[in-house]
Amino acid sequence: MPLTSSDHDHAQVVHVEDSRLDASIAIQFKEDFRNLTDGDADVILDMSQVEFLDSSGLGSIVAVYKAMGPNRAMALAGLQPAVEKVMMLTRMNTVFAIFPTLGDALSAAAAPHAAE
């Protein structure tokens, strides 16, 4: 599962570098995600390249979010229309903050820290 990571001031961004997040790569996604995010930063999952998400892929996103623990947040950014539809139909939009672009997600992550 091709994932890359970049650190920003107020969040770690994990980029999904594949067009599909499905049963064929869900287990590898979970393993790679956990290896990349072993710190304590909040995470933004950049899904702008993902065009297809099935229930296994969705389950893997939820699993890594739960594994991050209660003191960390995870937001989703750049959802393609088909992926966004899955998120809305499964009501995952009530679990995750969803942003149209990575830039929007980074701005929101920085906003609570602006007064510091």
N, C-alpha and C positions, 0 to 999 in steps of 0.2 A: 504494500500500500504506500504509494508515494505521498508522504506528508513532509512539509517543511515548516520551520518555526522561525519567528522573528520576535525579538523583545522590543517592547515600546515602554514609554514611561510608566504607564498605569495598567498594562495588560500584556500578556503574551499572546501572539497571534499564531494560530496553527492553520496552515493553508493545506487544503485537500487538493492534491495535484492529480485528480482523476475525474473522469466524467461520470463515473458510477460509484455509488456506495451501496452495495448489495450483498447478498449472502455469500458470494464468492470471495469477498475481501473483508467482511465484517470482523472476523476474528483478528486478522492482521491489523486492521484499523485500530482496534482496541489496544493491542499490544504496542503498536508504534506510538499511538497517542499517549499512553501512560509513560512510555520511555521519554517522550519529549517534554512532558508537563510534570516533572517530579518536584517542582518548586512549590511556592505558595502564592504565585501570582494568579489573578483572574485570567480567564482565557476567552479569546474571541476565535470562534471556528469560522474561518473564511471558506465558504462553500460555493464561491462564485463559478468554479469550474464544474461543479456537480450538476449533471443534467437529469440523473435518475437516482431515486432513493426508494428502496423497498423496505419492508417491515424489519428485515434483519439489519439493514443499515441504520434505520431509525432506532432499533433496539441497541445497537452499538453506541450510538451517540448518547442515549440515555444512560447506558452502563458506565461510560467514561465520566459523564457528569456526576453520577452518584459516587463513583470512586474518588472523585476530587475532594470530597468531604464537604461539610456544611459551611465552612468558612471561606469558600471560594465560589465565584460566580462564573458562569459560562454563557456567552451570548453567541448568536449565529448571525452571520453577515453574508450578503450577496446571493441570496437564494434565487435560483432560476424558477420560473413560473411553476413547473411541474413539482419541484421540490417544495416550494412554498405551499402549494395545494395540499401536499401530504401533511405538512406541519399544521395547516389550518383544520383539515379534516380530522386529525388525531388530537386536536386541541393542544399541541405542543407549544403553540404560541402563548399559552398561559403558563408554561413552564420556563421557556427561554425568552429573553429579550431578543427580538429579531430586527435587524437593521437592513435597509436596502443596499447599503454599500459598506465596505470595510472602513472607509473614511468616517461615515456616520457612527459606526460602532466605536472607533477610536475616540471620536469627539465626545461621545457619551461616557466613555470610560474615564476621560480626563475631567469631565464636568464636576464630579464630586470633589475633585482635588484642587479645583481652581481657587478656592478660598484659603487653601493652606499656605 
